[in-house]
């Protein structure tokens, strides 16, 4: 009993540990419908606390790197990914996030194209999971994923963030699929197409998507002239 009390007292005077975690979103096809859905990679913990539970990629912050460099390093080490979109999301510092030591996590979020996601390393301890059906994760990582989803869905309404989930060129239907996957609802195709074609930041190319059964659709590109010109999708 005395030793236990002493351990608790020592913990209370220790400074919190600082860690970096990253939520990585990408579109991958649903196993049932084949339609694009939102996925993220998770890492199985191989030590306590929460041994064998799945968690977000991350790790401790070292003395010699910036926060963003630490997030990029963790991504490269666990998944092999180097996403173009990597942004600080939030700091999570609840008193009881970890049973062994207080840990404050600086969380980043990243968006990767589907072709990039296909190249990500997977193993027994690293796998992609659907963002909308996660099991219980280690620490407070379910809460972190929920917050990242909330931020992503809010940004979809007014910014250019959807295009970070697409390649350099895309069809209008592919843009709609991004919105539907992230917002988790269907969007009227005709309405969305009309709004999208009116956006100043969407530019048609002279290329067409080949390989389909019907007339090949035109490919477009995002010019990025402004930050608030993507349409807000309506039903």
PENOR-V267313 format. One record per residue. N is the residue number from 1. PHI is phi as a letter, one per 20 degrees, with the letter a starting at -180 (* if undefined). NEAR is the number of other C-alpha atoms within 10 Angstrom. Layout:
BEGIN
N	PHI	NEAR
N	PHI	NEAR
END
This chain:
BEGIN
1	*	6
2	f	7
3	f	8
4	f	9
5	f	10
6	f	11
7	f	11
8	f	13
9	f	11
10	f	10
11	f	14
12	f	12
13	e	8
14	f	10
15	f	10
16	f	15
17	f	12
18	d	15
19	c	20
20	d	23
21	c	27
22	c	30
23	d	25
24	d	27
25	d	26
26	b	27
27	e	25
28	c	22
29	f	15
30	f	13
31	f	9
32	e	6
33	e	8
34	n	9
35	f	13
36	f	19
37	c	21
38	e	23
39	c	24
40	b	25
41	e	26
42	c	24
43	c	23
44	f	20
45	f	19
46	d	12
47	b	9
48	f	10
49	f	14
50	m	16
51	g	11
52	m	15
53	e	18
54	e	23
55	b	23
56	f	26
57	g	24
58	r	25
59	r	17
60	f	16
61	e	20
62	e	12
63	f	6
64	d	8
65	c	11
66	f	11
67	f	17
68	f	16
69	f	12
70	f	21
71	f	29
72	f	21
73	f	17
74	f	22
75	f	24
76	f	16
77	f	12
78	e	19
79	c	21
80	m	17
81	e	20
82	c	17
83	f	18
84	f	11
85	d	14
86	b	18
87	c	14
88	f	15
89	e	18
90	a	14
91	d	15
92	d	18
93	c	16
94	g	12
95	f	12
96	c	12
97	f	17
98	c	16
99	f	12
100	e	11
101	b	17
102	f	19
103	c	21
104	d	19
105	d	23
106	e	21
107	d	23
108	d	23
109	c	22
110	c	25
111	c	26
112	c	24
113	f	20
114	g	19
115	f	14
116	f	16
117	f	24
118	f	13
119	e	11
120	f	18
121	f	16
122	c	16
123	b	11
124	g	7
125	d	13
126	c	20
127	b	16
128	e	20
129	c	15
130	f	18
131	f	20
132	e	15
133	b	8
134	f	13
135	f	12
136	f	12
137	e	20
138	f	20
139	l	19
140	d	17
141	f	18
142	f	17
143	f	12
144	f	20
145	f	22
146	f	13
147	f	14
148	f	22
149	f	20
150	f	13
151	f	13
152	f	18
153	f	17
154	f	12
155	f	15
156	f	20
157	f	19
158	c	16
159	d	17
160	d	20
161	f	18
162	g	20
163	f	21
164	f	18
165	e	22
166	d	22
167	f	14
168	f	13
169	c	19
170	a	21
171	e	18
172	f	21
173	f	13
174	f	14
175	f	18
176	f	19
177	f	21
178	f	21
179	f	20
180	f	18
181	f	18
182	f	23
183	e	19
184	l	14
185	b	10
186	e	14
187	c	16
188	f	11
189	f	15
190	f	10
191	g	12
192	f	21
193	f	16
194	f	12
195	f	14
196	f	21
197	f	16
198	e	14
199	f	14
200	f	14
201	e	18
202	d	18
203	c	16
204	f	16
205	d	12
206	e	7
207	d	13
208	c	16
209	f	13
210	e	12
211	o	8
212	e	8
213	e	6
214	d	7
215	g	10
216	f	13
217	f	15
218	f	16
219	e	20
220	c	20
221	c	18
222	e	20
223	e	12
224	m	16
225	f	11
226	c	11
227	d	11
228	c	16
229	d	18
230	f	25
231	f	19
232	e	15
233	f	21
234	c	12
235	f	10
END
